[in-house]
Amino acid sequence: MARLLFNPDLVLHPDGRRAIVYVRDEVESGISAFVSPVHPRLAVLLALFDGQPTLRDVVSDWAYVGGSGSPDRAGEEFSEFASTWGATPLLVTAESVPPERRKVYDPAAFIVPGQEVDLSAIRCSAPISLVHVTTYRCAVDCAYCYSRPPNAPSDHLSLDRLDVILDEVRDLGVDRASLSGGDVFCHPRGMELIELYAEHGIIPQIATKVPLDDLRARGLRDLGVESIQVSLDSPHAAEHDGLVGRPGHLEALLPGLDAIAKAGLGLRTNTVLTPRNYPGALELIPLLAERYDNLRSMQMTPYGRSLYRHRDDLFLTPDQAADLTDRIKTYQQSYPQVRVHASGMPDPTFYERSPEDKSEKHRERALCSGNRWGFVLLPNGEVTVCEELYHHPRFILGDLRRQTVAEVWNSPEALALAFPAPDSAPAGSACARCPEFVECHHVKGRCYKRALQAYGLDHPDWPDPMCPYAPEGRRF
């Protein structure tokens, strides 16, 4: 009988009065991201699968440890639990996992007194994910840029202070972080910053538009980096270079894809789609999918409103948006080894939809991770809930130059934003008279970024424009 291991593509994590399971890396694993609460008893059960015992062994132990009464009843309990996860594999055979990827958990770490168990919390007791906007500096000047706001602080968090922060972050169980920007390679001490993450055992996930050479790519691999995301907007120089504002940029960038492959790193790409590069940009999909065996994912991102640099003529037309949906389906079928997907698909007809349609779409929205299980560290050390909110004072949770992560996570600012009182909405906002205020804000949350996109930076307390009760705003 096979010896079983808890799936290393998932993370089993103690979280206060419960446990949670979440996806370690959506791109690398191919499993759609989720965070799911788990009863501590069942977390102990999952922790017993450390690659040594068989299912029969664990069920037998669980009958004793978990108080099920008999192996048969323990087996039934496990089967009932496993069936609720659908196609997501909780367990894999130990033989299928290289030794360096195996993760062993201490069952005792998940023990919670029965009377204290609470599975109802939406917000994690401590953050489990980190986005670090390392700098606003960049090698290009993209027409569609959202990440270089004017008048933002120009100073950078010292590496000495970051060292202390990463000690705490790693103790919380965070083992990977997204390094955003700007561009980390434009940070005055970018490679040292990446090395610091590696020294703390936190895998840095990097996105860049800076051309990479063989030496740098090998150096990143040696630091434990698993893959690199490269932003490419077209295989045609006129389209790509025109959008990024740098003549010759595509020609300089492409050799870096070979350097990434030779270094043994995975490759991810992101492409921003506008009428200026559509549909030529889609030619990247077969071109790269057929050339690079290390290609993990290709994300096609239709242009969305930039909060500080916006042009209406960069929005895809309705016909282009419909065509993109069809093309993505075709490419997914043609290149199943690559995760080809479009994010933030536009719906230019949204404001014309019926209230019933808007309500259904709003109910089906994704749960916002900001200030629920993740936070964003800004270049100067301030903390916010979303990188596209920049330093907007309404969404600053604290400052890690002078506070700990725990202090920021549990600060009055963070808790008030996560669980606002119904009377906190200003009188002029649609939220102030909403009968679903608590359910909306406390459970799935409203999208602050879309509120600012639709109504302006001076309306941070207005609703998500996708809410059926929201007034019509600008296209976002």
DRENDO-1510 file (C-alpha; in Angstrom, 1 decimal, always signed):
<recs>
REC; n; res; u; v; w
REC; 1; MET; +0.0; +0.0; +0.0 .
REC; 2; ALA; +1.3; +3.5; -0.9 .
REC; 3; ARG; +2.8; +5.7; +1.7 .
REC; 4; LEU; +1.1; +9.1; +1.7 .
REC; 5; LEU; +2.1; +12.7; +2.2 .
REC; 6; PHE; +0.1; +15.9; +2.6 .
REC; 7; ASN; +0.2; +17.6; -0.8 .
REC; 8; PRO; +3.3; +19.9; -0.8 .
REC; 9; ASP; +1.5; +22.3; -3.3 .
REC; 10; LEU; -0.8; +23.1; -0.3 .
REC; 11; VAL; +0.1; +24.6; +3.1 .
REC; 12; LEU; -1.4; +23.4; +6.4 .
REC; 13; HIS; -1.2; +26.2; +8.8 .
REC; 14; PRO; -2.3; +26.8; +12.4 .
REC; 15; ASP; -4.4; +30.0; +12.6 .
REC; 16; GLY; -5.4; +30.9; +16.1 .
REC; 17; ARG; -8.5; +28.9; +17.1 .
REC; 18; ARG; -8.6; +26.8; +13.9 .
REC; 19; ALA; -6.3; +25.7; +11.1 .
REC; 20; ILE; -6.3; +26.7; +7.4 .
REC; 21; VAL; -5.2; +25.1; +4.2 .
REC; 22; TYR; -4.1; +27.3; +1.3 .
REC; 23; VAL; -2.3; +27.0; -2.1 .
REC; 24; ARG; +1.4; +27.5; -1.8 .
REC; 25; ASP; +1.9; +28.8; -5.4 .
REC; 26; GLU; -1.0; +29.0; -7.9 .
REC; 27; VAL; +1.2; +29.2; -10.9 .
REC; 28; GLU; +3.7; +26.5; -10.0 .
REC; 29; SER; +1.0; +24.0; -8.8 .
REC; 30; GLY; -1.8; +24.8; -11.3 .
REC; 31; ILE; -4.3; +24.8; -8.4 .
REC; 32; SER; -6.5; +27.8; -8.2 .
REC; 33; ALA; -5.8; +29.9; -5.1 .
REC; 34; PHE; -8.0; +29.4; -2.1 .
REC; 35; VAL; -7.8; +29.7; +1.7 .
REC; 36; SER; -10.0; +27.3; +3.6 .
REC; 37; PRO; -10.6; +26.8; +7.3 .
REC; 38; VAL; -10.1; +23.3; +8.7 .
REC; 39; HIS; -11.2; +22.0; +12.1 .
REC; 40; PRO; -8.1; +21.4; +14.3 .
REC; 41; ARG; -8.9; +17.7; +14.7 .
REC; 42; LEU; -8.8; +17.2; +11.0 .
REC; 43; ALA; -5.6; +19.3; +10.8 .
REC; 44; VAL; -4.0; +16.9; +13.2 .
REC; 45; LEU; -5.1; +14.1; +11.0 .
REC; 46; LEU; -3.6; +15.6; +7.9 .
REC; 47; ALA; -0.4; +16.3; +9.7 .
REC; 48; LEU; +0.0; +12.6; +10.4 .
REC; 49; PHE; +0.5; +12.0; +6.6 .
REC; 50; ASP; +4.3; +12.7; +6.7 .
REC; 51; GLY; +5.3; +10.3; +3.9 .
REC; 52; GLN; +5.9; +7.3; +6.1 .
REC; 53; PRO; +2.5; +5.8; +7.0 .
REC; 54; THR; -0.1; +4.3; +4.7 .
REC; 55; LEU; -3.7; +5.4; +4.8 .
REC; 56; ARG; -4.5; +2.3; +6.9 .
REC; 57; ASP; -1.8; +3.2; +9.4 .
REC; 58; VAL; -3.1; +6.8; +9.8 .
REC; 59; VAL; -6.7; +5.7; +10.1 .
REC; 60; SER; -5.7; +3.3; +12.8 .
REC; 61; ASP; -3.8; +6.0; +14.7 .
REC; 62; TRP; -6.6; +8.5; +14.2 .
REC; 63; ALA; -9.1; +6.1; +15.7 .
REC; 64; TYR; -7.1; +6.4; +18.9 .
REC; 65; VAL; -5.8; +10.0; +18.8 .
REC; 66; GLY; -9.0; +11.5; +17.5 .
REC; 67; GLY; -11.3; +9.5; +19.7 .
REC; 68; SER; -13.3; +8.1; +16.7 .
REC; 69; GLY; -13.8; +4.8; +18.5 .
REC; 70; SER; -12.8; +2.4; +15.8 .
REC; 71; PRO; -10.7; +2.3; +12.6 .
REC; 72; ASP; -13.9; +1.9; +10.6 .
REC; 73; ARG; -15.4; +5.1; +12.0 .
REC; 74; ALA; -12.1; +7.0; +11.6 .
REC; 75; GLY; -12.0; +5.9; +8.0 .
REC; 76; GLU; -15.5; +7.1; +7.4 .
REC; 77; GLU; -14.7; +10.4; +8.9 .
REC; 78; PHE; -11.6; +10.8; +6.7 .
REC; 79; SER; -13.6; +9.9; +3.6 .
REC; 80; GLU; -16.3; +12.4; +4.4 .
REC; 81; PHE; -13.7; +15.1; +4.9 .
REC; 82; ALA; -11.7; +14.3; +1.8 .
REC; 83; SER; -14.9; +14.2; -0.4 .
REC; 84; THR; -15.6; +17.9; +0.4 .
REC; 85; TRP; -12.4; +19.0; -1.4 .
REC; 86; GLY; -13.5; +17.8; -4.8 .
REC; 87; ALA; -10.7; +17.6; -7.3 .
REC; 88; THR; -8.1; +19.2; -5.1 .
REC; 89; PRO; -5.7; +16.4; -4.0 .
REC; 90; LEU; -5.0; +16.6; -0.2 .
REC; 91; LEU; -2.7; +13.6; -0.3 .
REC; 92; VAL; -0.1; +12.4; -2.7 .
REC; 93; THR; +2.2; +9.4; -2.7 .
REC; 94; ALA; +5.5; +10.1; -1.1 .
REC; 95; GLU; +7.3; +8.5; -4.0 .
REC; 96; SER; +6.0; +11.2; -6.4 .
REC; 97; VAL; +7.5; +14.1; -4.4 .
REC; 98; PRO; +11.3; +14.8; -4.5 .
REC; 99; PRO; +12.8; +14.9; -0.9 .
REC; 100; GLU; +13.5; +18.6; -1.1 .
REC; 101; ARG; +9.8; +19.4; -1.6 .
REC; 102; ARG; +8.5; +17.3; +1.2 .
REC; 103; LYS; +7.0; +19.2; +4.1 .
REC; 104; VAL; +6.5; +17.5; +7.5 .
REC; 105; TYR; +4.1; +19.0; +10.0 .
REC; 106; ASP; +4.0; +18.6; +13.8 .
REC; 107; PRO; +0.5; +17.4; +14.7 .
REC; 108; ALA; +0.8; +19.0; +18.1 .
REC; 109; ALA; +1.0; +22.4; +16.4 .
REC; 110; PHE; -2.7; +22.1; +15.5 .
REC; 111; ILE; -4.2; +21.2; +18.9 .
REC; 112; VAL; -6.8; +23.6; +20.1 .
REC; 113; PRO; -9.0; +23.0; +23.2 .
REC; 114; GLY; -12.5; +21.9; +21.9 .
REC; 115; GLN; -14.3; +24.8; +23.6 .
REC; 116; GLU; -12.1; +27.4; +21.9 .
REC; 117; VAL; -12.4; +26.1; +18.3 .
REC; 118; ASP; -13.8; +28.8; +15.9 .
REC; 119; LEU; -14.2; +28.1; +12.2 .
REC; 120; SER; -16.3; +31.2; +11.5 .
REC; 121; ALA; -13.5; +33.8; +11.1 .
REC; 122; ILE; -13.0; +35.3; +7.7 .
REC; 123; ARG; -9.8; +37.1; +8.6 .
REC; 124; CYS; -6.7; +35.2; +9.5 .
REC; 125; SER; -5.2; +35.7; +13.0 .
REC; 126; ALA; -1.9; +36.7; +11.3 .
REC; 127; PRO; -1.0; +37.4; +7.6 .
REC; 128; ILE; +0.0; +34.4; +5.5 .
REC; 129; SER; +1.0; +36.3; +2.3 .
REC; 130; LEU; +3.1; +39.4; +1.5 .
REC; 131; VAL; +3.5; +41.6; -1.5 .
REC; 132; HIS; +6.5; +43.9; -1.2 .
REC; 133; VAL; +6.4; +46.9; -3.5 .
REC; 134; THR; +10.2; +47.3; -3.3 .
REC; 135; THR; +10.5; +50.5; -5.3 .
REC; 136; TYR; +8.7; +52.8; -7.7 .
REC; 137; ARG; +11.7; +53.0; -9.9 .
REC; 138; CYS; +11.4; +51.3; -13.3 .
REC; 139; ALA; +13.4; +50.7; -16.5 .
REC; 140; VAL; +10.5; +51.6; -18.7 .
REC; 141; ASP; +7.7; +54.2; -18.9 .
REC; 142; CYS; +4.5; +52.2; -19.8 .
REC; 143; ALA; +1.5; +54.0; -21.3 .
REC; 144; TYR; -0.7; +51.9; -19.1 .
REC; 145; CYS; +1.3; +52.0; -15.9 .
REC; 146; TYR; -0.5; +51.8; -12.5 .
REC; 147; SER; +2.4; +51.4; -10.2 .
REC; 148; ARG; +4.4; +54.7; -10.2 .
REC; 149; PRO; +2.1; +57.3; -8.5 .
REC; 150; PRO; +3.2; +60.9; -8.5 .
REC; 151; ASN; +4.2; +62.5; -5.3 .
REC; 152; ALA; +4.8; +59.1; -3.6 .
REC; 153; PRO; +7.6; +59.0; -1.0 .
REC; 154; SER; +10.9; +58.4; -2.7 .
REC; 155; ASP; +12.7; +56.8; +0.3 .
REC; 156; HIS; +13.3; +53.1; +0.7 .
REC; 157; LEU; +13.0; +50.9; +3.7 .
REC; 158; SER; +16.5; +50.1; +5.0 .
REC; 159; LEU; +17.7; +46.6; +4.5 .
REC; 160; ASP; +18.6; +46.4; +8.2 .
REC; 161; ARG; +15.0; +47.1; +9.1 .
REC; 162; LEU; +13.8; +44.7; +6.4 .
REC; 163; ASP; +16.0; +42.0; +8.0 .
REC; 164; VAL; +14.0; +42.4; +11.3 .
REC; 165; ILE; +10.7; +42.4; +9.5 .
REC; 166; LEU; +11.5; +39.2; +7.6 .
REC; 167; ASP; +12.5; +37.5; +10.8 .
REC; 168; GLU; +8.9; +38.1; +12.1 .
REC; 169; VAL; +7.3; +37.3; +8.7 .
REC; 170; ARG; +9.1; +33.9; +8.5 .
REC; 171; ASP; +8.2; +33.1; +12.1 .
REC; 172; LEU; +4.5; +33.6; +11.1 .
REC; 173; GLY; +5.0; +30.8; +8.5 .
REC; 174; VAL; +5.2; +32.9; +5.4 .
REC; 175; ASP; +7.6; +31.2; +3.0 .
REC; 176; ARG; +7.2; +33.2; -0.2 .
REC; 177; ALA; +6.7; +36.8; -1.1 .
REC; 178; SER; +5.8; +38.7; -4.3 .
REC; 179; LEU; +8.3; +41.4; -5.1 .
REC; 180; SER; +6.5; +44.1; -7.0 .
REC; 181; GLY; +7.2; +47.6; -8.0 .
REC; 182; GLY; +8.4; +49.5; -10.1 .
REC; 183; ASP; +11.0; +46.8; -10.6 .
REC; 184; VAL; +13.1; +45.2; -7.9 .
REC; 185; PHE; +16.1; +45.3; -10.3 .
REC; 186; CYS; +15.8; +49.1; -10.3 .
REC; 187; HIS; +16.0; +49.2; -6.5 .
REC; 188; PRO; +19.4; +50.7; -5.5 .
REC; 189; ARG; +20.2; +47.5; -3.7 .
REC; 190; GLY; +17.9; +45.1; -5.5 .
REC; 191; MET; +20.0; +42.0; -5.5 .
REC; 192; GLU; +20.9; +42.4; -1.9 .
REC; 193; LEU; +17.2; +42.7; -1.1 .
REC; 194; ILE; +16.5; +39.4; -3.0 .
REC; 195; GLU; +19.4; +37.7; -1.2 .
REC; 196; LEU; +17.9; +38.9; +2.2 .
REC; 197; TYR; +14.6; +37.2; +1.4 .
REC; 198; ALA; +16.5; +34.0; +0.5 .
REC; 199; GLU; +18.5; +34.1; +3.7 .
REC; 200; HIS; +15.3; +34.1; +5.6 .
REC; 201; GLY; +14.0; +31.1; +3.7 .
REC; 202; ILE; +11.4; +33.1; +1.9 .
REC; 203; ILE; +11.2; +32.4; -1.8 .
REC; 204; PRO; +11.0; +35.7; -3.7 .
REC; 205; GLN; +8.5; +35.8; -6.6 .
REC; 206; ILE; +9.8; +38.3; -9.1 .
REC; 207; ALA; +8.2; +40.2; -12.0 .
REC; 208; THR; +10.5; +42.3; -14.2 .
REC; 209; LYS; +10.9; +44.2; -17.4 .
REC; 210; VAL; +14.6; +44.5; -17.0 .
REC; 211; PRO; +16.6; +42.3; -19.5 .
REC; 212; LEU; +18.4; +39.5; -17.6 .
REC; 213; ASP; +21.7; +37.9; -18.6 .
REC; 214; ASP; +23.0; +34.4; -17.9 .
REC; 215; LEU; +25.0; +35.5; -14.8 .
REC; 216; ARG; +22.0; +37.2; -13.1 .
REC; 217; ALA; +19.6; +34.4; -14.0 .
REC; 218; ARG; +22.0; +31.7; -12.5 .
REC; 219; GLY; +22.4; +33.9; -9.4 .
REC; 220; LEU; +18.6; +34.0; -8.9 .
REC; 221; ARG; +18.4; +30.3; -9.3 .
REC; 222; ASP; +21.1; +29.7; -6.7 .
REC; 223; LEU; +19.1; +31.9; -4.3 .
REC; 224; GLY; +16.2; +29.6; -4.5 .
REC; 225; VAL; +14.1; +31.6; -7.0 .
REC; 226; GLU; +11.8; +29.2; -8.8 .
REC; 227; SER; +10.5; +31.3; -11.7 .
REC; 228; ILE; +10.5; +34.8; -13.1 .
REC; 229; GLN; +7.7; +36.7; -14.6 .
REC; 230; VAL; +8.7; +38.8; -17.6 .
REC; 231; SER; +6.3; +41.5; -19.0 .
REC; 232; LEU; +6.0; +41.2; -22.7 .
REC; 233; ASP; +3.4; +43.2; -24.6 .
REC; 234; SER; +3.9; +42.0; -28.2 .
REC; 235; PRO; +6.3; +40.0; -30.4 .
REC; 236; HIS; +6.3; +43.1; -32.6 .
REC; 237; ALA; +8.9; +45.7; -31.6 .
REC; 238; ALA; +6.7; +48.7; -32.8 .
REC; 239; GLU; +3.8; +47.6; -30.5 .
REC; 240; HIS; +5.9; +46.5; -27.5 .
REC; 241; ASP; +8.4; +49.4; -27.5 .
REC; 242; GLY; +5.7; +51.9; -28.2 .
REC; 243; LEU; +3.7; +50.8; -25.2 .
REC; 244; VAL; +6.6; +50.7; -22.8 .
REC; 245; GLY; +8.1; +53.9; -24.0 .
REC; 246; ARG; +11.6; +52.5; -24.7 .
REC; 247; PRO; +12.9; +52.0; -28.3 .
REC; 248; GLY; +14.8; +48.8; -28.6 .
REC; 249; HIS; +13.4; +47.3; -25.4 .
REC; 250; LEU; +11.9; +44.2; -26.9 .
REC; 251; GLU; +15.2; +43.3; -28.7 .
REC; 252; ALA; +17.0; +43.7; -25.4 .
REC; 253; LEU; +14.5; +41.8; -23.4 .
REC; 254; LEU; +14.1; +38.6; -25.5 .
REC; 255; PRO; +17.6; +37.1; -24.9 .
REC; 256; GLY; +16.7; +37.1; -21.2 .
REC; 257; LEU; +14.1; +34.5; -21.9 .
REC; 258; ASP; +16.8; +32.1; -23.1 .
REC; 259; ALA; +18.9; +33.0; -20.0 .
REC; 260; ILE; +16.0; +32.1; -17.7 .
REC; 261; ALA; +15.6; +28.8; -19.5 .
REC; 262; LYS; +19.3; +27.9; -19.4 .
REC; 263; ALA; +19.4; +28.7; -15.7 .
REC; 264; GLY; +16.7; +26.2; -15.0 .
REC; 265; LEU; +14.1; +28.7; -13.9 .
REC; 266; GLY; +10.4; +28.6; -14.7 .
REC; 267; LEU; +9.1; +31.3; -17.0 .
REC; 268; ARG; +5.9; +33.3; -16.6 .
REC; 269; THR; +4.7; +36.1; -18.7 .
REC; 270; ASN; +2.2; +39.0; -18.4 .
REC; 271; THR; +0.9; +41.0; -21.3 .
REC; 272; VAL; -1.3; +44.1; -21.0 .
REC; 273; LEU; -3.8; +44.2; -23.8 .
REC; 274; THR; -4.8; +47.5; -25.4 .
REC; 275; PRO; -6.2; +48.4; -28.9 .
REC; 276; ARG; -2.6; +49.4; -29.7 .
REC; 277; ASN; -1.3; +45.8; -29.4 .
REC; 278; TYR; -4.4; +43.7; -30.0 .
REC; 279; PRO; -4.5; +41.1; -31.5 .
REC; 280; GLY; -0.8; +41.0; -32.4 .
REC; 281; ALA; +0.1; +40.4; -28.7 .
REC; 282; LEU; -1.7; +37.1; -28.8 .
REC; 283; GLU; +0.9; +35.8; -31.2 .
REC; 284; LEU; +3.1; +35.6; -28.2 .
REC; 285; ILE; +1.2; +32.5; -27.0 .
REC; 286; PRO; +2.1; +30.0; -29.7 .
REC; 287; LEU; +5.5; +31.7; -30.2 .
REC; 288; LEU; +6.6; +31.1; -26.6 .
REC; 289; ALA; +4.6; +28.0; -25.8 .
REC; 290; GLU; +6.3; +26.1; -28.7 .
REC; 291; ARG; +9.8; +27.4; -27.9 .
REC; 292; TYR; +10.1; +27.2; -24.1 .
REC; 293; ASP; +9.6; +24.0; -22.1 .
REC; 294; ASN; +10.0; +26.0; -18.9 .
REC; 295; LEU; +7.0; +28.2; -19.7 .
REC; 296; ARG; +4.6; +27.9; -16.7 .
REC; 297; SER; +1.9; +30.5; -17.4 .
REC; 298; MET; +0.9; +33.3; -19.8 .
REC; 299; GLN; -1.4; +35.9; -18.3 .
REC; 300; MET; -3.2; +38.3; -20.7 .
REC; 301; THR; -4.4; +41.4; -18.8 .
REC; 302; PRO; -6.9; +43.7; -20.5 .
REC; 303; TYR; -6.1; +47.3; -19.7 .
REC; 304; GLY; -7.8; +48.6; -16.6 .
REC; 305; ARG; -8.1; +52.2; -15.4 .
REC; 306; SER; -4.9; +53.5; -13.9 .
REC; 307; LEU; -5.5; +55.7; -10.9 .
REC; 308; TYR; -2.8; +58.2; -11.9 .
REC; 309; ARG; -2.2; +57.7; -15.6 .
REC; 310; HIS; -5.3; +56.9; -17.6 .
REC; 311; ARG; -6.5; +57.0; -21.2 .
REC; 312; ASP; -9.9; +55.8; -22.3 .
REC; 313; ASP; -8.5; +54.8; -25.7 .
REC; 314; LEU; -6.5; +52.0; -24.0 .
REC; 315; PHE; -9.6; +50.1; -23.0 .
REC; 316; LEU; -10.3; +47.1; -25.3 .
REC; 317; THR; -13.4; +47.5; -27.4 .
REC; 318; PRO; -16.4; +45.2; -26.7 .
REC; 319; ASP; -15.6; +43.2; -29.9 .
REC; 320; GLN; -12.0; +42.7; -28.8 .
REC; 321; ALA; -13.0; +41.6; -25.3 .
REC; 322; ALA; -15.4; +39.0; -26.8 .
REC; 323; ASP; -12.7; +37.9; -29.3 .
REC; 324; LEU; -10.2; +37.5; -26.4 .
REC; 325; THR; -12.5; +35.2; -24.5 .
REC; 326; ASP; -12.8; +32.9; -27.5 .
REC; 327; ARG; -9.1; +32.9; -28.3 .
REC; 328; ILE; -8.1; +32.2; -24.8 .
REC; 329; LYS; -10.2; +29.0; -24.8 .
REC; 330; THR; -8.6; +27.9; -28.0 .
REC; 331; TYR; -5.1; +28.5; -26.8 .
REC; 332; GLN; -5.8; +26.7; -23.5 .
REC; 333; GLN; -6.8; +23.6; -25.5 .
REC; 334; SER; -3.8; +23.9; -27.9 .
REC; 335; TYR; -1.2; +24.3; -25.1 .
REC; 336; PRO; -2.5; +22.5; -22.0 .
REC; 337; GLN; +1.1; +22.4; -20.5 .
REC; 338; VAL; +0.9; +26.2; -20.1 .
REC; 339; ARG; -1.6; +28.0; -17.9 .
REC; 340; VAL; -3.0; +30.5; -20.5 .
REC; 341; HIS; -5.5; +32.8; -18.9 .
REC; 342; ALA; -6.9; +36.3; -19.0 .
REC; 343; SER; -7.4; +38.2; -15.8 .
REC; 344; GLY; -9.7; +41.2; -15.1 .
REC; 345; MET; -11.8; +40.5; -18.2 .
REC; 346; PRO; -13.6; +43.8; -19.0 .
REC; 347; ASP; -17.4; +44.1; -19.0 .
REC; 348; PRO; -18.1; +47.4; -20.8 .
REC; 349; THR; -21.9; +46.8; -20.6 .
REC; 350; PHE; -21.9; +46.3; -16.8 .
REC; 351; TYR; -23.7; +49.6; -16.0 .
REC; 352; GLU; -26.4; +48.6; -18.5 .
REC; 353; ARG; -27.2; +45.3; -16.8 .
REC; 354; SER; -30.4; +44.8; -14.8 .
REC; 355; PRO; -30.3; +45.0; -11.0 .
REC; 356; GLU; -30.9; +41.2; -10.9 .
REC; 357; ASP; -27.8; +40.6; -13.1 .
REC; 358; LYS; -25.7; +43.0; -11.1 .
REC; 359; SER; -26.8; +41.3; -7.8 .
REC; 360; GLU; -25.8; +37.9; -9.1 .
REC; 361; LYS; -22.5; +39.0; -10.3 .
REC; 362; HIS; -21.8; +40.8; -7.1 .
REC; 363; ARG; -22.6; +37.8; -5.0 .
REC; 364; GLU; -20.3; +35.7; -7.1 .
REC; 365; ARG; -17.3; +38.0; -6.6 .
REC; 366; ALA; -14.1; +36.7; -5.2 .
REC; 367; LEU; -13.2; +37.2; -1.6 .
REC; 368; CYS; -10.7; +40.1; -1.2 .
REC; 369; SER; -7.4; +38.9; +0.3 .
REC; 370; GLY; -6.3; +42.4; +1.3 .
REC; 371; ASN; -6.3; +42.8; +5.1 .
REC; 372; ARG; -7.9; +39.3; +5.4 .
REC; 373; TRP; -4.8; +37.1; +4.9 .
REC; 374; GLY; -2.3; +39.3; +3.1 .
REC; 375; PHE; -0.7; +42.8; +3.3 .
REC; 376; VAL; +1.3; +45.0; +1.1 .
REC; 377; LEU; +4.6; +46.5; +2.2 .
REC; 378; LEU; +5.3; +49.8; +0.4 .
REC; 379; PRO; +8.8; +51.0; -0.5 .
REC; 380; ASN; +9.1; +53.3; +2.5 .
REC; 381; GLY; +7.8; +50.8; +5.1 .
REC; 382; GLU; +4.2; +51.7; +5.3 .
REC; 383; VAL; +1.6; +49.0; +5.0 .
REC; 384; THR; -1.5; +49.0; +2.9 .
REC; 385; VAL; -4.1; +46.5; +1.7 .
REC; 386; CYS; -3.6; +46.7; -2.1 .
REC; 387; GLU; -0.6; +47.8; -4.1 .
REC; 388; GLU; -2.8; +49.9; -6.4 .
REC; 389; LEU; -4.0; +52.0; -3.4 .
REC; 390; TYR; -0.4; +53.3; -3.0 .
REC; 391; HIS; -0.1; +55.7; +0.0 .
REC; 392; HIS; -3.8; +56.7; +0.1 .
REC; 393; PRO; -4.2; +57.6; +3.8 .
REC; 394; ARG; -7.6; +55.9; +4.1 .
REC; 395; PHE; -6.0; +52.5; +3.6 .
REC; 396; ILE; -2.7; +52.7; +5.4 .
REC; 397; LEU; -2.7; +50.1; +8.2 .
REC; 398; GLY; +0.5; +51.0; +9.9 .
REC; 399; ASP; +4.3; +51.5; +9.4 .
REC; 400; LEU; +6.8; +48.7; +9.8 .
REC; 401; ARG; +9.6; +51.2; +10.3 .
REC; 402; ARG; +8.4; +51.5; +13.9 .
REC; 403; GLN; +5.8; +48.7; +14.4 .
REC; 404; THR; +5.9; +45.0; +14.3 .
REC; 405; VAL; +3.9; +43.0; +11.7 .
REC; 406; ALA; +1.6; +41.8; +14.5 .
REC; 407; GLU; +1.0; +45.3; +15.7 .
REC; 408; VAL; +0.1; +46.5; +12.3 .
REC; 409; TRP; -2.1; +43.4; +11.6 .
REC; 410; ASN; -4.1; +44.0; +14.9 .
REC; 411; SER; -4.0; +47.8; +14.7 .
REC; 412; PRO; -7.2; +49.8; +15.1 .
REC; 413; GLU; -6.8; +51.0; +11.5 .
REC; 414; ALA; -6.6; +47.4; +10.2 .
REC; 415; LEU; -9.6; +46.1; +12.3 .
REC; 416; ALA; -11.8; +49.1; +11.5 .
REC; 417; LEU; -11.1; +48.6; +7.8 .
REC; 418; ALA; -11.8; +44.9; +7.9 .
REC; 419; PHE; -14.9; +45.2; +10.1 .
REC; 420; PRO; -16.4; +48.7; +9.6 .
REC; 421; ALA; -19.4; +49.7; +11.6 .
REC; 422; PRO; -22.5; +50.5; +9.5 .
REC; 423; ASP; -22.5; +54.0; +10.8 .
REC; 424; SER; -18.9; +54.6; +9.6 .
REC; 425; ALA; -20.0; +55.2; +6.0 .
REC; 426; PRO; -20.4; +58.8; +5.1 .
REC; 427; ALA; -23.9; +60.1; +4.6 .
REC; 428; GLY; -23.4; +60.7; +0.9 .
REC; 429; SER; -22.3; +57.1; +0.2 .
REC; 430; ALA; -24.6; +54.4; -1.1 .
REC; 431; CYS; -23.1; +52.2; +1.6 .
REC; 432; ALA; -24.6; +54.4; +4.4 .
REC; 433; ARG; -28.1; +53.2; +3.5 .
REC; 434; CYS; -27.3; +49.6; +2.4 .
REC; 435; PRO; -29.3; +46.8; +4.1 .
REC; 436; GLU; -26.4; +44.4; +3.3 .
REC; 437; PHE; -23.6; +46.5; +4.7 .
REC; 438; VAL; -22.3; +44.0; +7.3 .
REC; 439; GLU; -22.5; +41.0; +5.1 .
REC; 440; CYS; -20.8; +42.8; +2.2 .
REC; 441; HIS; -18.0; +44.5; +4.1 .
REC; 442; HIS; -17.2; +41.9; +6.8 .
REC; 443; VAL; -17.4; +38.7; +4.6 .
REC; 444; LYS; -16.2; +39.2; +1.0 .
REC; 445; GLY; -15.3; +42.9; +1.3 .
REC; 446; ARG; -15.7; +45.6; -1.2 .
REC; 447; CYS; -13.0; +46.4; -3.8 .
REC; 448; TYR; -11.4; +49.6; -2.7 .
REC; 449; LYS; -9.4; +49.9; -5.9 .
REC; 450; ARG; -12.5; +49.7; -8.1 .
REC; 451; ALA; -14.3; +52.3; -5.9 .
REC; 452; LEU; -11.4; +54.8; -6.5 .
REC; 453; GLN; -11.3; +53.9; -10.2 .
REC; 454; ALA; -15.0; +54.5; -10.6 .
REC; 455; TYR; -15.6; +57.5; -8.4 .
REC; 456; GLY; -12.2; +59.1; -7.8 .
REC; 457; LEU; -9.4; +59.3; -5.1 .
REC; 458; ASP; -11.6; +61.5; -3.0 .
REC; 459; HIS; -14.3; +58.8; -2.6 .
REC; 460; PRO; -12.6; +56.0; -0.6 .
REC; 461; ASP; -15.7; +55.1; +1.3 .
REC; 462; TRP; -18.0; +54.7; -1.8 .
REC; 463; PRO; -19.1; +51.2; -2.8 .
REC; 464; ASP; -17.5; +48.8; -5.2 .
REC; 465; PRO; -19.1; +50.0; -8.5 .
REC; 466; MET; -20.1; +46.4; -9.2 .
REC; 467; CYS; -22.5; +46.6; -6.2 .
REC; 468; PRO; -26.1; +46.6; -7.5 .
REC; 469; TYR; -26.8; +49.6; -5.1 .
REC; 470; ALA; -23.9; +51.7; -6.4 .
REC; 471; PRO; -24.3; +54.7; -8.5 .
REC; 472; GLU; -23.0; +54.6; -12.1 .
REC; 473; GLY; -19.3; +55.6; -12.2 .
REC; 474; ARG; -16.5; +55.7; -14.7 .
REC; 475; ARG; -15.5; +52.6; -16.6 .
REC; 476; PHE; -12.8; +50.8; -14.7 .
</recs>
